[in-house]
């Protein structure tokens, strides 16, 4: 996201950069927006535990 807007990044680019198989991505997420949701939830959970 340093060089492209999130909306311009493909799932193929994400899995390549992460070094995972596309099937691994789809086992855990339905769409790339789910990654953002997961990250926000994790951050909020960490914040609420402090």
Secondary structure by P-SEA (a helix, b strand, c coil): ccccccccccaaaaaaaacccaaaaaaccccaaaaaaaaaaaaaaaaaac
